[in-house]
Amino acid sequence: MTAAATPPRRPTLTARGRRTRDSIVETAASLMHSNGVRATSLDDVLARCGAGKSQLYHLFASKDELMQAVIAYQWQATRAAFDLDSHGPDTWDDVQRWINTVIDLQVSADAPVRCPLGSLAYELTGANEVVRAQLDQIFAEWAAHLADGLTRMKSRNLLRASADPHRLALSTLASIQGGIILTHTHGDLEPLRAALEGAFDLLHAHATRPDPGAATQG
């Protein structure tokens, strides 16, 4: 993880202090994802996790600093969900699985859910330059993961020489984020399925071989 996705350093904590910090961050992440950042007060977070204000301000200098920790926490969860610590998808089957992971995450939920990072970006991008830069770096890393795999596909002649892996990765990520927003608003998976089918079709259009994979299946 880059420095932009890492919250400010605080004094070394005891094991108990780390548990308290983790509890505050996890609670804040859950409440902010469910209710939104602006509708989540520090008092809400403390009441839910059972911590005191003195503990909070010992661990975090401000709500902005807590927000940075929440973003880093959600990014770690996203990295795990998409296996972003491995190499990017570099076969058509890998691309299919990578895209379908988004559907699988929605299907496993009780109802269509927002992307926690996308939701935070929507609420926070204009509010704080440090947070905006942190989120910008995160989405750049996410796109770079996909672009890395697409670059290897291009080197193996699975994508045309004219294909731009970076632009294709940005387009795919934008489709994912837009599809999730519309699915959450619409209340079912159809907008996300349509967005992902479009993303796969765009990648397919740059393939050097016919029929590199079936259309996205949910």
C-alpha positions as CSV (number, residue, x, y, z in Angstrom):
1,M,0.0,0.0,0.0
2,T,1.3,3.4,-0.8
3,A,1.7,6.3,1.6
4,A,-1.4,8.0,0.1
5,A,-3.5,5.1,1.3
6,T,-2.0,5.0,4.7
7,P,-3.4,7.0,7.7
8,P,-1.0,9.3,9.6
9,R,1.3,7.6,12.0
10,R,0.4,7.7,15.7
11,P,2.4,6.8,18.8
12,T,3.2,3.2,19.3
13,L,0.3,1.5,20.9
14,T,-0.1,-1.3,23.4
15,A,-2.0,-4.4,22.4
16,R,-5.1,-3.0,24.2
17,G,-4.6,0.3,22.4
18,R,-4.5,-1.4,19.0
19,R,-7.7,-3.3,19.8
20,T,-9.4,-0.1,20.8
21,R,-8.2,1.6,17.6
22,D,-9.3,-1.3,15.4
23,S,-12.7,-1.3,17.1
24,I,-13.2,2.4,16.5
25,V,-12.1,2.2,12.8
26,E,-14.2,-0.9,12.1
27,T,-17.2,0.7,13.8
28,A,-16.8,4.0,12.0
29,A,-16.4,2.2,8.7
30,S,-19.6,0.2,9.2
31,L,-21.7,3.2,10.3
32,M,-20.3,5.5,7.5
33,H,-21.0,2.8,4.9
34,S,-24.6,2.3,6.2
35,N,-25.5,5.9,7.0
36,G,-23.0,8.1,5.1
37,V,-20.1,10.1,6.4
38,R,-22.1,13.3,7.2
39,A,-24.8,11.4,9.1
40,T,-22.2,9.6,11.3
41,S,-21.0,11.6,14.3
42,L,-18.1,10.7,16.5
43,D,-20.6,10.2,19.3
44,D,-22.4,7.6,17.1
45,V,-19.1,5.7,16.7
46,L,-18.2,5.9,20.4
47,A,-21.7,4.7,21.5
48,R,-21.6,1.7,19.1
49,C,-18.1,0.5,20.0
50,G,-18.1,1.5,23.7
51,A,-15.0,3.7,23.6
52,G,-14.6,7.0,25.3
53,K,-13.8,10.4,23.9
54,S,-10.4,10.5,25.6
55,Q,-9.5,7.3,24.0
56,L,-10.7,8.5,20.6
57,Y,-8.6,11.7,20.7
58,H,-5.6,9.9,22.0
59,L,-5.7,7.7,18.9
60,F,-7.0,10.2,16.3
61,A,-6.2,13.9,16.3
62,S,-9.4,14.7,14.4
63,K,-12.4,13.2,12.5
64,D,-10.4,13.7,9.3
65,E,-7.6,11.5,10.6
66,L,-10.2,8.9,11.6
67,M,-11.6,9.2,8.1
68,Q,-8.2,8.5,6.6
69,A,-8.0,5.3,8.7
70,V,-11.5,4.3,7.6
71,I,-10.5,4.7,4.0
72,A,-7.3,2.6,4.5
73,Y,-9.5,-0.1,6.2
74,Q,-11.9,-0.2,3.4
75,W,-9.1,-0.4,0.9
76,Q,-7.6,-3.4,2.7
77,A,-11.0,-5.1,2.5
78,T,-11.3,-4.3,-1.2
79,R,-7.8,-5.6,-1.9
80,A,-8.7,-8.9,-0.2
81,A,-12.1,-9.2,-2.0
82,F,-10.4,-8.7,-5.4
83,D,-7.1,-10.5,-4.6
84,L,-5.3,-7.3,-5.5
85,D,-2.1,-8.4,-3.9
86,S,-1.7,-11.0,-6.7
87,H,-0.9,-10.2,-10.3
88,G,-3.7,-8.7,-12.4
89,P,-5.9,-10.9,-14.5
90,D,-3.9,-11.9,-17.6
91,T,-6.1,-14.4,-19.4
92,W,-9.6,-14.1,-20.7
93,D,-10.8,-16.5,-18.0
94,D,-9.1,-14.4,-15.4
95,V,-10.8,-11.2,-16.7
96,Q,-14.1,-13.0,-16.6
97,R,-13.6,-14.1,-13.0
98,W,-12.3,-10.6,-12.0
99,I,-15.4,-8.9,-13.4
100,N,-17.8,-11.5,-11.9
101,T,-16.3,-11.0,-8.5
102,V,-18.3,-7.8,-8.4
103,I,-21.6,-9.6,-9.0
104,D,-20.6,-12.3,-6.5
105,L,-20.1,-9.7,-3.8
106,Q,-23.5,-8.2,-4.5
107,V,-25.2,-11.6,-4.6
108,S,-23.8,-12.6,-1.3
109,A,-25.2,-9.5,0.4
110,D,-28.8,-9.2,1.7
111,A,-29.5,-6.4,-0.7
112,P,-27.6,-4.4,-3.3
113,V,-24.8,-2.5,-1.5
114,R,-22.6,0.4,-2.5
115,C,-18.9,0.1,-3.0
116,P,-17.5,1.5,0.3
117,L,-14.7,3.3,-1.5
118,G,-17.0,4.7,-4.2
119,S,-19.4,6.0,-1.5
120,L,-16.6,7.7,0.4
121,A,-15.3,9.2,-2.8
122,Y,-18.7,10.6,-3.7
123,E,-19.1,12.2,-0.2
124,L,-15.6,13.3,0.5
125,T,-13.7,14.2,-2.7
126,G,-14.4,18.0,-2.5
127,A,-14.2,18.3,1.3
128,N,-10.5,17.5,2.1
129,E,-7.5,17.6,-0.2
130,V,-5.6,14.9,1.8
131,V,-8.6,12.6,1.7
132,R,-9.1,13.3,-2.0
133,A,-5.5,12.5,-2.8
134,Q,-5.8,9.3,-0.7
135,L,-8.8,8.1,-2.6
136,D,-7.3,9.1,-6.0
137,Q,-4.3,7.0,-5.2
138,I,-6.4,4.1,-4.2
139,F,-8.4,4.1,-7.4
140,A,-5.2,4.5,-9.4
141,E,-3.8,1.4,-7.8
142,W,-7.0,-0.5,-8.4
143,A,-6.9,0.4,-12.1
144,A,-3.2,-0.3,-12.3
145,H,-3.8,-3.8,-11.0
146,L,-6.2,-4.5,-13.9
147,A,-3.9,-2.7,-16.4
148,D,-1.0,-4.8,-15.4
149,G,-2.8,-8.0,-16.4
150,L,-4.1,-6.4,-19.6
151,T,-0.5,-5.4,-20.5
152,R,0.7,-9.0,-20.2
153,M,-2.3,-10.1,-22.3
154,K,-1.2,-7.6,-25.0
155,S,2.4,-8.8,-24.8
156,R,1.1,-12.4,-25.5
157,N,-1.0,-11.2,-28.4
158,L,-4.3,-11.7,-26.7
159,L,-5.0,-7.9,-27.1
160,R,-4.4,-5.9,-30.3
161,A,-1.3,-3.8,-30.6
162,S,-3.5,-0.7,-30.6
163,A,-5.1,-1.5,-27.3
164,D,-4.4,0.8,-24.4
165,P,-4.4,-1.3,-21.2
166,H,-4.5,1.7,-18.9
167,R,-7.5,3.3,-20.6
168,L,-9.3,0.0,-20.8
169,A,-8.7,-0.6,-17.1
170,L,-10.0,2.9,-16.2
171,S,-13.1,2.2,-18.4
172,T,-13.7,-1.1,-16.7
173,L,-13.4,0.4,-13.2
174,A,-15.7,3.2,-14.1
175,S,-18.3,0.7,-15.3
176,I,-18.0,-1.2,-12.0
177,Q,-18.5,1.9,-9.9
178,G,-21.3,3.3,-12.0
179,G,-23.0,-0.1,-12.2
180,I,-22.8,-0.4,-8.4
181,I,-24.3,3.1,-7.8
182,L,-27.2,2.4,-10.2
183,T,-27.8,-1.1,-8.7
184,H,-28.0,0.4,-5.2
185,T,-30.4,3.0,-6.4
186,H,-32.5,0.6,-8.5
187,G,-32.6,-2.1,-5.8
188,D,-31.6,-5.0,-8.0
189,L,-28.6,-6.3,-10.0
190,E,-29.7,-5.5,-13.5
191,P,-27.9,-2.2,-13.9
192,L,-24.7,-3.8,-12.6
193,R,-25.0,-6.8,-14.9
194,A,-25.5,-4.5,-17.9
195,A,-22.5,-2.4,-16.9
196,L,-20.3,-5.4,-16.6
197,E,-21.5,-6.9,-19.8
198,G,-20.6,-3.6,-21.5
199,A,-17.2,-3.6,-19.8
200,F,-16.4,-7.1,-21.0
201,D,-17.7,-6.4,-24.5
202,L,-15.3,-3.4,-24.7
203,L,-12.4,-5.5,-23.7
204,H,-13.5,-8.2,-26.1
205,A,-13.6,-5.7,-28.9
206,H,-9.8,-5.3,-28.6
207,A,-9.1,-9.0,-28.6
208,T,-6.9,-10.5,-31.4
209,R,-8.7,-13.8,-31.3
210,P,-12.4,-14.5,-31.9
211,D,-14.7,-15.3,-29.0
212,P,-12.1,-14.9,-26.1
213,G,-14.8,-15.7,-23.6
214,A,-18.6,-15.7,-23.1
215,A,-20.5,-12.7,-22.0
216,T,-20.4,-11.9,-18.3
217,Q,-22.5,-14.3,-16.3
218,G,-23.9,-13.5,-12.8
